[in-house]
Amino acid sequence: MKKIFLYGNWKMHNGIKETETFFKDLCEHVCEDVVICDFLSRNFLEICIFPPFTSLFMGARILGYMGKTGLFIGAQNGHYEEKGAFTGEISFPMVQELGCTRVLLGHSERRHIFNESNELINKKLKASLQRRLRPVLCIGETFSERESDLTFQVLENQINAAIKGLDKENIRNIIWAYEPVWAIGTGRTASPENAQEACCFARSVISKVVRDEGKDKTWNSIPILYGGSVKASNVAGLLEQPDIDGALIGGASLSVESMLEIVHAALHRG
């Protein structure tokens, strides 16, 4: 049985009060749910929420009080320098001090709205790994790139640029998230077959770097998630694909009810 990663990216939603309510309700429901507890305790399930920076402290505090294993909190971004004259930025040591163990990097909104380059993402990736924050690295093509049959080329370029200069051990610690830009927040979801094709290709690119002449099989355990309008009605079909290990969830992760619906759909698939 493969491990399932269900990660919720809140983007610029949910302030401190909403975060407090969410995490209290989530922890209570998880504690009461025999199925979820079983999967969490046996390390077959990992749930992580990525709130806005201002809500990290509250979410981490609730998780700390509840002491529930298998539930994590992560930051949506971070700066590669530990300190300095970078007005408006947050460093990885700062979010780590709040209790974060994961960090999102390379999300399409960071790439396309805030113009983050592959080189900048590479710097952030190296800095997060140095701080032992596990990065969730997002990759994906735009609609025009898919229409032009450039999906594989875009993915390969993003992967190779992101991991440039990293050793194999660090690359093995990266969680990957394939998020086709055209499916994020649009209600359009890549078919399970299309998502599988892209994730399989991404795994093959990564394997060329971390595998030693076919002897090293650990690349098979590198998590690759799918993101893009994930909900309870489609998550099972996505997770049935051999190269999809979890989901990066957007709007459906904002409420405990919809998040738990996704969790149950994922655990009861098939």
C-alpha positions as CSV (number, residue, x, y, z in Angstrom):
1,M,0.0,0.0,0.0
2,K,1.5,3.3,-1.0
3,K,1.6,6.3,1.2
4,I,-0.9,9.1,0.4
5,F,0.0,12.8,0.7
6,L,-3.0,15.2,1.0
7,Y,-1.7,18.8,1.1
8,G,-4.0,21.8,1.3
9,N,-2.8,25.2,-0.1
10,W,-4.9,28.0,1.3
11,K,-3.2,30.7,-0.7
12,M,-4.5,34.1,0.5
13,H,-7.4,32.8,2.5
14,N,-8.2,32.2,6.2
15,G,-7.0,34.6,8.8
16,I,-6.1,33.8,12.4
17,K,-9.7,33.2,13.7
18,E,-10.6,31.0,10.7
19,T,-7.3,29.1,11.1
20,E,-7.9,28.5,14.8
21,T,-11.4,27.1,14.1
22,F,-10.2,25.0,11.2
23,F,-7.3,23.3,13.0
24,K,-9.3,22.7,16.2
25,D,-12.1,21.0,14.2
26,L,-9.6,19.1,12.0
27,C,-7.8,17.7,15.0
28,E,-11.0,16.8,16.8
29,H,-12.4,15.0,13.7
30,V,-9.1,13.2,13.1
31,C,-9.0,12.0,16.7
32,E,-12.5,10.7,16.5
33,D,-12.1,9.0,13.1
34,V,-10.9,5.4,13.4
35,V,-10.0,5.1,9.7
36,I,-8.0,8.3,9.5
37,C,-6.2,7.5,12.8
38,D,-5.3,4.1,11.6
39,F,-3.7,5.4,8.4
40,L,-1.9,8.2,10.2
41,S,-0.5,5.9,12.9
42,R,0.7,3.4,10.3
43,N,2.3,6.2,8.3
44,F,0.2,5.5,5.2
45,L,-1.3,9.0,5.2
46,E,0.2,12.5,5.6
47,I,-1.9,15.6,5.8
48,C,-0.3,19.1,5.6
49,I,-1.9,22.5,5.5
50,F,-0.2,25.6,4.1
51,P,-1.9,28.7,5.6
52,P,-0.9,32.3,4.9
53,F,2.1,33.6,6.9
54,T,0.0,35.5,9.4
55,S,-1.9,32.3,10.3
56,L,1.1,29.9,10.7
57,F,1.6,30.6,14.4
58,M,-2.0,29.8,15.3
59,G,-2.1,26.6,13.2
60,A,1.1,25.3,14.6
61,R,0.0,26.1,18.1
62,I,-3.1,24.1,17.7
63,L,-1.2,21.1,16.2
64,G,1.3,21.4,19.1
65,Y,-1.5,21.2,21.7
66,M,-3.2,18.3,20.1
67,G,0.1,16.4,19.5
68,K,-1.4,14.5,16.5
69,T,1.1,12.7,14.4
70,G,0.7,12.7,10.6
71,L,-0.6,16.3,10.6
72,F,1.8,19.0,9.5
73,I,1.9,22.7,8.7
74,G,3.9,24.3,6.0
75,A,4.7,27.8,4.6
76,Q,3.6,28.9,1.1
77,N,6.9,30.5,0.3
78,G,10.2,31.7,1.7
79,H,13.3,33.7,0.9
80,Y,16.7,32.0,0.3
81,E,18.6,34.4,2.6
82,E,18.3,33.8,6.3
83,K,18.3,37.5,7.1
84,G,18.9,40.9,5.6
85,A,17.5,44.0,3.9
86,F,14.6,42.2,2.1
87,T,11.5,44.2,2.9
88,G,8.4,42.1,2.9
89,E,10.1,38.8,2.8
90,I,10.1,35.9,5.2
91,S,13.1,33.6,5.7
92,F,13.0,29.8,6.1
93,P,14.4,30.0,9.7
94,M,11.5,32.3,10.6
95,V,8.8,29.8,9.4
96,Q,10.7,26.9,10.8
97,E,10.7,28.6,14.2
98,L,6.9,28.7,14.0
99,G,6.7,24.9,13.6
100,C,6.7,24.5,9.8
101,T,8.3,21.4,8.4
102,R,7.2,21.8,4.8
103,V,7.4,24.7,2.3
104,L,5.8,25.2,-1.1
105,L,8.1,26.3,-3.9
106,G,7.7,27.1,-7.5
107,H,3.9,27.3,-7.5
108,S,2.6,28.5,-10.8
109,E,1.2,31.7,-9.2
110,R,4.7,32.5,-8.0
111,R,6.1,31.7,-11.4
112,H,3.6,33.5,-13.6
113,I,2.2,36.3,-11.3
114,F,5.3,37.2,-9.4
115,N,7.8,36.3,-12.2
116,E,9.9,33.9,-10.2
117,S,12.5,32.4,-12.4
118,N,13.9,28.8,-12.4
119,E,17.2,30.3,-11.0
120,L,15.4,31.9,-8.1
121,I,13.4,28.7,-7.4
122,N,16.7,26.8,-7.4
123,K,18.1,29.1,-4.8
124,K,15.1,28.7,-2.6
125,L,15.2,24.9,-3.0
126,K,18.8,24.8,-1.8
127,A,18.1,27.0,1.1
128,S,15.1,25.1,2.3
129,L,16.9,21.8,2.1
130,Q,19.8,23.3,4.0
131,R,17.4,24.2,6.8
132,R,15.9,20.7,6.7
133,L,12.5,22.0,5.6
134,R,11.0,19.5,3.2
135,P,10.2,21.4,-0.1
136,V,7.1,20.7,-2.2
137,L,8.3,21.7,-5.6
138,C,5.5,22.6,-8.1
139,I,5.9,22.1,-11.8
140,G,3.5,22.4,-14.7
141,E,2.7,23.7,-18.1
142,T,0.3,26.4,-19.3
143,F,-2.6,25.7,-21.6
144,S,-0.8,27.1,-24.6
145,E,2.2,25.0,-23.9
146,R,0.0,21.8,-23.7
147,E,-1.7,22.8,-26.9
148,S,1.7,23.1,-28.6
149,D,2.8,19.7,-27.3
150,L,5.4,21.2,-25.1
151,T,4.3,19.6,-21.8
152,F,7.2,17.2,-21.5
153,Q,9.8,19.8,-22.5
154,V,8.5,22.3,-20.0
155,L,8.5,19.7,-17.2
156,E,12.0,18.5,-18.0
157,N,13.3,22.1,-18.1
158,Q,11.6,23.0,-14.8
159,I,12.9,19.8,-13.0
160,N,16.5,20.1,-14.3
161,A,16.7,23.8,-13.5
162,A,15.3,23.3,-10.0
163,I,17.7,20.6,-8.9
164,K,20.8,22.0,-10.5
165,G,23.7,21.7,-8.1
166,L,21.9,19.4,-5.7
167,D,23.2,16.0,-4.6
168,K,21.1,12.8,-4.9
169,E,20.3,12.7,-1.2
170,N,18.8,16.2,-1.3
171,I,16.8,15.4,-4.4
172,R,15.3,12.4,-2.8
173,N,13.9,14.7,0.0
174,I,11.9,16.7,-2.5
175,I,8.1,16.2,-2.8
176,W,7.0,17.0,-6.3
177,A,3.7,18.5,-7.3
178,Y,2.5,18.4,-10.9
179,E,0.1,21.3,-11.4
180,P,-1.0,22.1,-14.9
181,V,-1.5,25.8,-14.9
182,W,-4.7,25.6,-16.9
183,A,-6.3,23.4,-14.2
184,I,-5.6,25.6,-11.1
185,G,-8.7,27.4,-9.8
186,T,-10.5,26.9,-13.1
187,G,-12.6,23.9,-12.3
188,R,-10.9,22.0,-15.1
189,T,-9.0,18.9,-13.9
190,A,-6.6,16.9,-16.0
191,S,-8.0,13.5,-16.7
192,P,-6.4,10.7,-14.6
193,E,-4.7,9.4,-17.7
194,N,-3.2,12.8,-18.6
195,A,-2.1,13.4,-15.1
196,Q,-0.5,10.0,-14.9
197,E,1.3,10.5,-18.2
198,A,2.8,13.8,-16.9
199,C,3.7,12.4,-13.5
200,C,5.2,9.3,-15.0
201,F,7.4,11.4,-17.3
202,A,8.4,13.6,-14.4
203,R,9.4,10.5,-12.4
204,S,11.5,9.3,-15.3
205,V,13.4,12.6,-15.5
206,I,14.1,12.6,-11.7
207,S,15.2,9.0,-11.8
208,K,17.9,9.7,-14.3
209,V,19.5,11.9,-11.7
210,V,19.0,9.9,-8.5
211,R,19.3,6.3,-9.8
212,D,22.7,4.6,-9.9
213,E,22.9,2.5,-13.1
214,G,19.5,0.9,-12.4
215,K,20.5,-0.4,-9.0
216,D,19.0,2.3,-6.9
217,K,15.2,1.8,-6.6
218,T,14.6,4.6,-4.0
219,W,13.4,6.9,-6.8
220,N,10.2,4.9,-6.9
221,S,9.3,6.2,-3.4
222,I,9.8,9.9,-4.3
223,P,6.3,11.4,-3.8
224,I,4.7,13.1,-6.8
225,L,1.4,14.8,-6.2
226,Y,-1.2,16.1,-8.6
227,G,-2.8,19.6,-8.1
228,G,-5.5,21.4,-10.0
229,S,-9.1,21.6,-9.0
230,V,-8.9,18.5,-6.8
231,K,-12.1,17.5,-4.9
232,A,-13.7,14.5,-3.3
233,S,-15.4,13.5,-6.6
234,N,-12.1,13.1,-8.6
235,V,-9.4,12.4,-6.0
236,A,-9.9,8.6,-6.0
237,G,-9.5,8.3,-9.8
238,L,-6.3,10.4,-9.6
239,L,-4.8,8.3,-6.8
240,E,-5.5,5.1,-8.6
241,Q,-2.8,6.0,-11.1
242,P,0.6,4.3,-10.3
243,D,2.7,7.5,-10.4
244,I,0.3,9.8,-8.4
245,D,1.0,9.6,-4.7
246,G,-1.2,12.4,-3.4
247,A,-2.9,15.7,-4.1
248,L,-2.2,19.4,-3.7
249,I,-5.6,20.8,-2.9
250,G,-6.7,24.4,-3.3
251,G,-10.2,25.7,-2.6
252,A,-11.5,22.4,-1.3
253,S,-8.9,22.5,1.6
254,L,-10.4,25.7,3.0
255,S,-13.1,23.9,5.1
256,V,-12.7,20.9,7.3
257,E,-15.8,19.3,5.9
258,S,-14.6,19.3,2.3
259,M,-11.0,18.4,3.3
260,L,-12.2,15.4,5.2
261,E,-14.4,14.4,2.3
262,I,-11.3,14.3,0.2
263,V,-9.4,12.3,2.8
264,H,-12.2,9.7,3.0
265,A,-12.6,9.5,-0.8
266,A,-8.8,8.9,-1.0
267,L,-8.7,6.2,1.6
268,H,-11.8,4.4,0.4
269,R,-10.9,4.4,-3.3
270,G,-11.5,1.2,-5.3
